[in-house]
């Protein structure tokens, strides 16, 4: 960790020298500190920690808990310029990741892609970037595994992506397609769903988005991936998303998604995992309302649920419901303090009674 910021400083110096008169890169990001308090046992990435809370669990895992972390801070560079008469640019962004709430968070590459726009409306991106499938993110203080990963399933996939949009006056349609990395490598474990590229084919994603008046956007997305040499195991999904920034007092956004083997397609849901004989189907949805009644007070209210409908093994999470509310206190343009409360209810396969937990999250964030 001690080497990270000197390396970033050297990178910035190198960028300013090499790209003098060429694409100009500007730093961005935020510094964020969080405090979590959970009334009952919860897990992050399946471990009994409070850094990226997603599920409520049995009290044998522990009891109430308190944690502090700064790992949700981010640092990035955005650049743009011209090469051969074509608009070009790129983005690289790091966050910091550790399962436990300690000071040993390690840098993790979040985004790293180059882009070019050879003609009006055409955008080509090559590198690691957001998935097209389920592109929105809930407005939550819990930026790690919000809503059991439902909402913005994948955000770190290496891929080639093409977007093409046209302006038809009041309508702004855009077609987006990509081919990219299928899943995590899992060699040596047989025909597991995660044993990617034995199929020797990429994950294929697509999304049709339409911009409407008042800056509203609706979208429909889907993906397909095959696993194993015989392509006998597949991962598929379809999602609908919408964002309606209707007024300062009322902005609404949300998503609905259904898919098979989403976890093992590395789209970062936790709806059950297993081998080729245990294909898992999940369905989920979320929505939140954002209101800005005062200059120094923003309010968020939302909720979401994911449910496994087929193929779940005993002991895996069956249904996960999260309800949340946020009070955000902006101080000027760059600084904000947030208080968030989450109520989580998780039902596990083979058990009649769900587990519940309340989570309080207090944070301060400085953007730059």
N, C-alpha and C positions, 0 to 999 in steps of 0.2 A: 504493500500500500504506500510505503514511503517513496517508492520510485515512480508512482503514477503521475503526480503533479509536475515533477521535473521533466518527465517525458512529454507531458502535455505542453509545457512551456517551450521545450525544444521543437515540438511539432509545430506550434504556432509561429516560432521564429523561422523555421524551415519553410512553412507555407508562405509567409510574407516575402521571403527572398525568391523562392522558386516561381511563384505566381505573380511576381511584380509585372504589371501590365497585362496579365492574363486573368483567368477567373479569380475573383476576390472572395476569400472565405471569412465569414464573420462568426464569432462564438455565440452560443446561446445555451440555455438550460436553466436549472434552478438548484438552489441549495435548500434541502428540506429536512427538518428534524421532526420525529414522531414520538409520542408516548401512547402506549396501548394499555388498557386495563380490561380484562375479561372476567366476567362473573363466574364462569364455568369453564370446563376444559374445552379447548379448541386446538386445531392443528393448522400448520402452514406446510404445504407440499407434503402432507401426510405425516409430518413430524410435530411433536408437541411444543411448538414455539408460537410466538405472537407477531412475527414480522410481516407475514402475508396471510392473514387469517382467512380461511375459507369454509371450515366445517366445525360443527359441534360434535363432541365425542363423549364416550363413557367416562365416568369419574375415576376409573382405574388409571387413566392417562395422567391425571393430576387434578388440581382444583382451580381456584381463581389464580390469576396471574397478572404480572406487571412487566412491561418491557419498554425500552428506549432504543431507538435506532436512527441512523442518518442514511441508511442504504438506499432510500428512495430518491436521493439526489441524482441529477443527470447533468451531463456535459456533452455538447455537440458543436459541430461546425457546419455551416451552410455556405455554399459557394455558387456563383454563377458568372458567366462571361460569354465569350464568343470564340468559336474556332472554325475557320473556313467558311465564315458567313452563317454558321449555325449556332443557335443558342444552346449552351452546354452548362453543366453544373454538377453538383454532387452534395451528398449529406453523409456525415458520419456522426454517430451518437453513442455514447456510453452510459450505462447505468451501473449500479453496484449491487452485488448479489451475495447473500449468505443466508443459510436457513435459520441459524440462531440469531438472537438479538445481541450481537457483540460488535467489537470494533474491527473485525477482520474481514469486512466485506471486500470482495475482489471485483475489479472492473470487468464488465461484461459487454461485448459488442451488441448493441441494440439495433442500430441501423448503419448501413454502409453501402451506398449505391451511387452510381453515376447516372445522369440523365441527359438527354438531348431532345430538342424540339425542332426537327428538320423542316416542318411546315406548320402552318396555323392549325391548331387543334390536335396535333399529333405529339404525344409524349412517350418516349421510350426510356425505360429504367432498367438498369442492370446491376445486380448486387443483392444485398440483404435488406429486406424491407417488410412493410406491413402486408398481411394477406389481403386479398380481395374479398374473401369469404368472411362474413360477419365483421365489417370494418369499424363499427362504432365502439366507443368505450363509455361505460357508465361514469357519471360525474360523481366520483367518490374519492374520499381521502385515502382509502385503501387501494392503492394503485397496483398492488402485486397480483393477487388472485381474486379480485372482486367477483362476487356472485358465482363462486365455484368455477371460475374461468369462463362462465357464459357471458357473452359480450366481448367482442374482439378476441376471438379464439387464438389467432396466431399473429405474432408481431416480430418474429425474428427468422423469417424464412429466406434463404438464398434463392433467387428466382430471376427470370427475365420477364419483364412486364411491359405491355403496350396499352396505351390509353388513347382513345380518339373521341373528341367531342365536337359538336357543332352548335351554333347559336341560331335558334329559330324564333327569336324575339322573346316571347314569354316562356318558352321551354328551352332547356339546355341539356339535351341528352348526351351521355357519354358511355361508350362501350369500353370495357376493361377486360383484358385477358392476360393470363400468365402461365408459364411452365416453370416448375421449380423442384426443390428438394422434397422427396416424398415423406420420409420419416427418419427416426433415429436408427442408427446402425445397431443391430442386435445379433451379430454373427455368433455361431457356436451355441445358439439356443433353439435350434430346430426351426420349424416354420412358424415363428412367432409373427404377430402382425407388425411388429416394429422392425423386422428384418428387411430393410428397404433396399431397393435397387437390385435385388436379385430378379426383380421384374424387369429391370433395364428400361424403365419408362418413368417420366416425370409426373409429379402431381399437376393436374390441369385445373385451373380456376377461371371463373368468369363472373362478371358483374355488369349489369345494366343500371346506370344511375340516371335520374332525370331531375334537373334543377327546375323548381317551380317559382312562381312569384313569391315575394317576401323572403327570399333566400332559403326556402324550404327545399329539401332533397329527399327523394325516396329511391330505394335501390332493391334489386333482387340479385342474389348471388348463389353460386353453387360450385362444387368441386368434385373431382374424381381421382382416385389413386388406386393402383393395383399393387399387391404384395406377393412375393414368392415367384419362383421360376415359372410356375404354371398359371400365374394370375388367378389362382383359385380363391384368393381372399381380396376383397376390395373395400375401400373406404369411400363413402359418398356423403354429400350433405347439401341442403338447400336452406337459404336464409333470406329474410326480408328485413330491411332497415328503413327507418324514417327519422328525419329531424325537422322540426317545425319551430323556428325562432320567431314566434308570432308577435311577441311584445316583450318589453323589458320586464313586465310582471309575469309573463307566462311563456316559457319555451319548453317544448316537449321533444323528447327523443327516445327511441327504443328499438328493440330487435326481437325477431322470432327465428329460431333455428331448429332444424331436425336433421339428424344424421346417423350414420352407421360407422362404428369404429373410429370415432373422432379422436379419442385419446391416442390411439395407436397410429393415427395419421399425423401425430405430432401437432395437432391443432389445439393442444393445451387445455382440454377439458379433462375432468377426473371421473367421468361417468362410468368407470369400470374398465378393466383391462384383462387380457388373457391371451390364449393362443388361438390358432386358426379354428378351433372347434367351439370357440366362445365369442362369437360376434355380438357386439353390444350396440343397441339402438338407444339414443337419447333425444329428448325434446326439451327445449328451454325457451324462455322469454324474459325480457326485462324492459322496464321503462322508468324514466324519471322526469320530474318537472323542475325547472330552474326559474326562480323568481328573484328579481333585483329591485325590491321596494325602495331601498335607500342607497346612497352612494357608498356607504360603508357597511352595508349589510346585504348579503345574498343568501338565499335559502334554497336548499335542494331537498326534495322528497322523492323516494323511489323504492323499487323492489324488483325482485326477479326470482325465478325458480327454474331449476333443472331437474328433470326426472328421467330415470332409466326405464325404458318400457319393455325391452327384450334382452335376454342373454346375460342377465346379471348373476354373478356368483355370490353365494352366501358370504357375509362379512364385508361386502362392498357397499358404498354409499348408494342408496336407492333414490332418495329425493332430498334436495337441498333448497331451502327457502331463505332468502335474505331480504329484510326490510331495513331501510336506512334513511337517515335524515342528517343534513349538514347545515350548520350556521357558519358562513364564511364572512370574515371581517377584513375587507381590503383596506390597506393604508397606502394611498397613492397608487401608482401604476405597477409597482414591482413587488410590494410586500403584502402578505396576507396571513392571517391566523384563522384556523379552522377547528371547529368542534364537531365531531361526528359520532352518531350512535347507530350501531347495527344490532339487529335482533336476528339470530340465526337459528333455524330449526333443521336438523338433519335426521333423516330416517335411514336406517341401515337394513340391508336385505336380511331376512330371517328374524327380524325383531319387530315387535308390535308397537312399542312406544318410542317416539323420536326423542332425541336429545336437543336441548336448547341452550343458548348462551347469549348474553348481552355483552357488547364490546363498545367501550368508549375510546375514541382516538382523538388526541389533541395534537395539532401540528402548527409549525410556522414555516413559511416558504418564501424565499427571496428569489425572484426570477431575474434573469439578465439576458 
